Amino acid sequence: MLRLKRITTMDSSFLRLFTTPAIYELNSSLQKLQVQPTHHHLQQLIHSHFSNTNNNPHSSQTYATLFHACACLHRLDIGQKLHHHYTLSHHQIPPHQQQLYTINHLLNMYAKCGDLEYAHHLFDQMLHRNIVSWTCLISAYAQYGNTDQCFRLFTKMLTHYTPNDFAYASVLSVCDTSTSRGRQVHALVMKTGFDTCVYVCNALIAMYSRNSGSTEAWKVFNDMEFRNIVSWNTMIALFQICGQGDKAMRFFSLMHRDSCLGFDRATLVSVLSSLLGRDEIDFSWGLRSCFQLHCVSVKTGLILDVGIVTALVKAYSILQGEVSDCYKLFLETNGCQDLMLWTEIIVAFSERDPEKAILLFGQLLREGLSLDSYAFSIALKACAGLLTDRNALMVHCKVIKSGFVDALVLGNALIHAYARCGSISRASQVFEEMRYRDIVTWNSMLKAYALHGKANEALGLYGKMDVKPDAATFVALLSACSHAGMVQEGIQIFDAMFAKHGIVPQLEHYACIVDIVGRAGHIFQAEKIIKEMPMQPDYVVWSAFLGACRKHRESGLAQIAASQLKELDPENSLGYVLMSNVYCSNHSFNEAGHLRKQMRGLGVTKQPGLSWTDLG
């Protein structure tokens, strides 16, 4: 025993005495390949020891190591050459005497590289199989989303072997609780005693998380005797999916306080994302929570991770934090070459300071990064807020040069940007030149015509639509009719929504039809529409009605509409201003002055209007 210990601890230079230089070099290369497989190292080793002129047999362990490296690097081409070499050098060895360990690695190589057809053929040809053989093929079908084949193999395996933790994790990754498969596998997990395995329990939590089974996921988590960081992260990710940011924050606090595991990058990214997923975001609470997580990231050093900075920038932006704080975070990365971070900082500025967003986009272009369609779409969104098509033209040119000319999302964004910038002709040209169009494309062009008061063009385009219209289509059509004063056409479109297309009118549709009827002077008909609405009128509906009353000097109904607006949003100046204009139109200047005084008392201010003149 003492002699064996001495030999295993000897210097490699001494062991070289017992091997040939070629074998020593091969073993050394294999050890490096096992630790960290690289394409260059693998190719170099194949060229040196496995050329077509060298068919000397190597050990099964050698081939297994190489097949494993090919699987990790997804090098099917090299794996096939190795398979050929292995077959030539082992053709005299009967199949039943070939080591199952090596054949399993060969099977795994074909499966991981995506050649499932040959992997299954190889599996069928195997004279002997073990649990690893079955698991290799099951996990491959799970990885490539072939749910039915995965379950067929899993069911067949049960007649021969009890599943191991990898088999359970693989089959659970494609389970859907709505089809009861997931619950059946869960029952089998408990029956075979794997409910104490952390790896399997994490897969169960993930399975329930994908199917919004928060109660079941929590029960699995709560019953776990031991948990790792993946267990905690999966539960936090579940709360993110369910839009339960408050629970995610409480869970993170519990993890931070009671768990000895700490947390990692994935934890913080999930918690930050959960703050943004709620249906009704509490901006004040969200900003406080975001600031707390920011402090934690600085304290733990995770702020140096660009993924954390990107998540913080996105959170501060959506939660209506100071855009300057987002920019400071961005600057602290010292010009990081990460497209996601650049995109998020441009998103942060695109609505609040579109000119700054365009400047940042220009800086991004100078960085030389390869842009994706999302980055271009955000730049076009910023262009839409500048009211001049100069920047939109610049971005359009870069879209074409970058090879995104047929990208559907960018075509739609260009139509919107040009329309908002006042260039309806360029918007129409983009629409006509698009090779592919979806409902968003048609709706974008309809909205463009509506925005520019071209109702006839909008109705003509509607007649040419080759896709089924949706609710947004009719908002655009009704807006076009409203701007053009086309009362009868608007009423016909409104009536046809449900009668012909089965689309139930929503608040925005009622606001449009009230505006159409009211603008034409049919105030009492507009009032009747509001009274017969199947839902409570919102601010937009009452604003449309009040605007009609102001136009036709109907002060009595205008007061009713104004009181409704003040009740819905007391700090919005629109209702006060419109009602003041009604009083002034009727020469009731005392009432108008009283209303203005009331506005000052409540701290309500009217935002000044803006205009743009493009010189040169």
Secondary structure, DSSP 8 states (H G I E B T S, - for coil): -HHHHHHHTS-HHHHGGGS-HHHHHHHHHHHHHHHS--HHHHHHHHHHH--TT------HHHHHHHHHHHHHHT-HHHHHHHHHHHHHHTTTS-GGGS-HHHHHHHHHHHHHTT-HHHHHHHHHH-S---HHHHHHHHHHHHHTT-HHHHHHHHHHHTTT----HHHHHHHHTT--GGGTHHHHHHHHHHHTTGGG-HHHHHHHHHHHHHTT-HHHHHHHHHH-SS--HHHHHHHHHHHHHTT-HHHHHHHHHHHHHH-TT---HHHHHHHHHHTT--SS--HHHHHHHHHHHHHHHHHHTGGGSHHHHHHHHHHHHHTT--HHHHHHHHHTT-S---HHHHHHHHHHHHHH-HHHHHHHHHHHHHHT----HHHHHHHHHHHHTSS-SHHHHHHHHHHHHTT-TT-HHHHHHHHHHHHHTT-HHHHHHHHHH-S---HHHHHHHHHHHHHTT-HHHHHHHHHH--S---HHHHHHHHHHHHHHT-HHHHHHHHHHHHHHH-----HHHHHHHHHHHHHTT-HHHHHHHHHT-SS---HHHHHHHHHHHHHTT-HHHHHHHHHHHHHH-TT-SHHHHHHHHHHHHTT-HHHHHHHHHHHHHHT-------------
